[in-house]
Amino acid sequence: MIHSPNGWEEIGRPIELKEIEDKILEVVSRTCCNCLALSGGLDSSLMLYFMLQTYGKVRAFTIGYPEDHPDIKYSVLVAEELGRTVHSYYIPTQKEIEEEASYDSDFRGDKATRMFYRFVSEQRVSRIISCDGIDEYMAGYYDHQRKPNEETYYRHIRQLQGKQLIPLNKNSGRIAVYLPYLHRELLYLLCQI
């Protein structure tokens, strides 16, 4: 008789889409956070949908430069389409970009991340949901399409800490950032697809 681990009979069974949806809703509700970093891409748009199911109303925040940046364009469309979203977006001025360039950066994206979280903090937000990590696990980059192989998949997962999570942790200031897509229970389901 298998004594450990508990739930061993779940390993390798087919996963239903409803299970993933239910797990996302459960994880989102545990954050007790109705603020979202919204890029307007598939991952954050889907997260907005689930957050609206959970909280009824969501505050969403976007950064982009220049004004016609795809993140601004698509996040506005998604927020309007789904409704019940108070959407604020930040388009840094050239002066702000130049000032930010004078600060040291350890990682690519540090400057934009710092500016975004400074903007969010100015909106009196202390907690936010971000969708980092799901592209790595679900093969969501163009690189995955160009080179759909195991090497590409694992390279992106192994770069997740250094390229995204450490810079996010370093540059988000005092704002509590929640990453529901990286919750262990959800990743367990996703890894069985």
C-alpha positions in Angstrom: 0.0 0.0 0.0 1.3 3.5 -0.9 1.7 5.4 2.3 3.2 8.7 1.0 2.6 11.1 -0.7 -1.0 11.8 0.1 -3.1 12.2 -3.1 -0.8 9.9 -5.2 -3.8 8.7 -7.1 -4.1 12.2 -8.6 -0.7 11.9 -10.4 -1.0 11.6 -14.2 -4.8 11.7 -14.5 -6.4 13.8 -17.1 -7.0 17.4 -16.0 -10.3 19.2 -16.9 -10.4 22.9 -17.8 -13.0 23.4 -15.0 -10.4 22.2 -12.4 -7.9 24.8 -13.6 -10.5 27.6 -13.6 -11.7 26.6 -10.1 -8.1 26.5 -8.8 -7.4 30.0 -10.2 -10.5 31.4 -8.6 -9.5 29.8 -5.3 -6.0 31.1 -5.4 -7.2 34.6 -6.4 -9.7 34.7 -3.6 -7.0 33.8 -1.1 -5.0 36.9 -2.1 -7.8 39.2 -0.9 -6.5 41.6 -3.5 -8.6 43.3 -6.2 -5.8 45.3 -7.9 -4.1 44.0 -11.1 -1.1 44.8 -13.2 -2.9 44.6 -16.6 -0.8 44.4 -19.7 -3.7 43.6 -22.0 -2.2 40.3 -23.0 -3.9 37.0 -22.7 -2.6 36.1 -19.2 -3.5 39.4 -17.5 -6.8 39.7 -19.4 -7.8 36.2 -18.3 -6.7 37.1 -14.7 -8.9 40.2 -14.9 -11.8 38.0 -15.9 -11.2 35.7 -12.9 -10.7 38.6 -10.5 -14.0 40.1 -11.6 -15.7 36.8 -10.9 -14.2 36.9 -7.4 -14.4 40.6 -6.4 -17.0 42.1 -8.6 -14.9 45.2 -9.3 -11.2 45.5 -10.0 -8.6 48.3 -10.1 -6.2 47.7 -13.0 -2.9 49.5 -13.7 -0.9 49.6 -16.9 2.4 51.2 -18.0 3.4 51.9 -21.5 5.4 54.3 -23.6 4.6 55.9 -26.0 0.9 56.5 -25.8 0.1 54.0 -28.6 2.1 51.2 -26.9 0.3 47.8 -27.3 0.0 47.4 -23.5 -1.9 50.7 -23.3 -4.0 50.0 -26.3 -5.0 46.4 -25.4 -5.4 46.9 -21.7 -7.9 49.8 -22.4 -9.9 47.5 -24.7 -10.0 44.6 -22.3 -11.0 46.8 -19.3 -13.8 48.4 -21.3 -15.0 45.0 -22.7 -15.1 43.3 -19.3 -16.4 46.3 -17.5 -16.5 46.8 -13.7 -12.8 47.8 -13.9 -11.3 51.1 -12.8 -8.4 51.3 -15.1 -5.5 53.7 -14.6 -2.6 53.8 -17.0 0.7 55.5 -16.8 2.6 56.9 -19.8 6.0 58.2 -18.5 7.2 61.5 -19.9 10.5 61.6 -21.7 11.9 63.5 -18.7 10.8 60.7 -16.3 12.4 58.1 -18.6 15.7 60.1 -18.7 15.7 60.6 -14.9 15.1 56.9 -14.4 18.0 56.1 -16.7 20.4 57.8 -14.3 19.7 55.2 -11.6 21.7 51.9 -11.5 20.0 48.8 -12.9 21.0 45.2 -12.4 18.4 43.7 -14.7 16.8 44.5 -18.0 13.3 46.0 -17.2 14.4 47.4 -13.8 13.6 51.0 -14.8 10.1 50.3 -16.2 9.3 48.1 -13.2 10.4 50.8 -10.7 8.4 53.4 -12.5 5.3 51.2 -12.6 5.4 50.3 -8.9 6.1 54.0 -8.0 3.0 54.9 -10.0 0.9 52.2 -8.4 2.1 53.3 -4.9 1.0 56.9 -5.7 -2.5 55.5 -6.3 -2.6 54.4 -2.7 -2.3 50.7 -3.6 -0.4 48.4 -1.2 -1.2 45.0 -2.8 -1.4 43.9 -6.4 -1.7 40.8 -8.5 0.8 40.3 -11.3 0.8 37.6 -13.9 4.5 36.9 -14.1 5.6 33.3 -14.7 2.8 31.8 -16.7 4.3 32.4 -20.1 7.3 30.3 -19.0 5.3 27.4 -17.8 2.7 27.4 -20.6 5.1 28.2 -23.5 3.6 31.6 -24.1 6.6 33.3 -25.8 7.2 33.7 -29.5 10.4 31.8 -28.9 8.4 28.8 -27.9 6.6 28.9 -31.3 9.9 29.4 -33.3 11.7 26.6 -31.4 9.0 24.3 -29.9 11.3 21.9 -28.1 12.3 20.9 -24.6 15.5 23.0 -24.6 13.4 26.2 -25.2 10.9 25.3 -22.6 13.3 24.7 -19.8 15.6 27.6 -20.7 12.7 30.0 -20.1 11.7 28.3 -16.8 15.3 28.4 -15.6 15.6 32.1 -16.5 12.4 33.1 -14.7 14.1 33.8 -11.3 16.9 36.0 -12.7 15.0 37.7 -15.4 11.7 38.4 -13.8 11.1 37.3 -10.2 14.3 38.8 -8.6 13.9 42.1 -10.5 10.2 42.2 -9.6 11.0 41.6 -5.9 13.7 44.2 -6.0 11.8 46.9 -7.8 8.3 46.7 -6.5 9.1 48.6 -3.3 6.7 48.1 -0.4 3.9 46.9 -2.5 2.9 43.3 -1.8 2.9 41.4 -5.1 0.9 38.2 -5.6 1.6 35.8 -8.4 -1.4 33.5 -8.6 -0.2 31.7 -11.7 2.9 30.5 -9.9 0.9 29.1 -6.9 2.1 25.5 -6.3 -1.4 24.0 -6.5 -2.1 25.6 -9.8 1.3 24.7 -11.2 0.7 21.1 -10.2 -2.4 21.0 -12.4 -0.8 22.8 -15.3 2.2 20.5 -15.3 -0.1 17.5 -15.9 -1.5 18.9 -19.1 
